[in-house]
Every structure is written in C-alpha cells, then in structure tokens.
Amino acid sequence: MDTSVWSLALRREPPSDHPKVELLRRLIESGEDLLMLGIILTEVLQGVRDKNRFDKLKEALAPFPLIEPERQDYVHAAEIRNRCQEKGIQASTIDFLIASYASRRQMPLLSTDLDFDRIATVVPLKLEF
C-alpha cells in the first residue's frame, strides 16, 4: 500500500469512499497480509499535529508489519529514476524506492498516485490486487 491510500483511509474525516480505499478495507477485513515500508509509515504520520489524532493513527497502523528496503532496492530505485527521467517521467525519490521494492519482489502496490502508473511504463509494477 502506498501512502496515498492509507492517507485517504485514515487521515480524512470522514474517510474517503475512493474505490481503492474500499479495496483496502476489504483486504484488511479478509485478513490479507498487508505490509508497510517504514518510509510510508513516516509519510502517513507526518504533519499530524494533534497528539491524540497522531496517537490514534499510530495505533491504527501498528498491526501492519514494517518491511525495510535492502541495498539493492536503493540502487534499483536510482536506476528506475534514471530510466524514467530519460522518458520525461518525474516522481519523488520515495516513490521510486517504493516502486523498486514492489517491482523487485513482484508485490502488488495499491495506490491512487498516478506517478506509479507512469513508472509502470518503465518497470513492471503490479498496481492492483
């Protein structure tokens, strides 16, 4: 799951009814193994200034195991970024790292961020469950 889906699901009042948020809810309810990169946890939590809201959000995310990139994920992220830039595709360093992690492991990536659709034209990404 990318930050965009978690944010729509947990940071909005009321939560978004976006189809990918609904899919996230169904996956959680079905007991699907959902993993989260540590950087995504940071992105979801940053900017939440209200301590009570921050703590509730942190607690809601606690059940999801954190996964961490390996050295090759960082190298691959740079390679993807270079290839994308050659094609005029821009995205954040974090998005390239997320794409690298998912691509190398052929893991599905649920996101509402269209940058991943553009990255997927350069590197294979499973953008649906």
Secondary structure, DSSP 8 states (H G I E B T S, - for coil): --HHHHHHHHTSSS----HHHHHHHHHHHTT----EEHHHHHHHHTT---HHHHHHHHHHHTTS-EE---HHHHHHHHHHHHHHHHTT----HHHHHHHHHHHHHT-B-----HHHHHHTTTS--B---
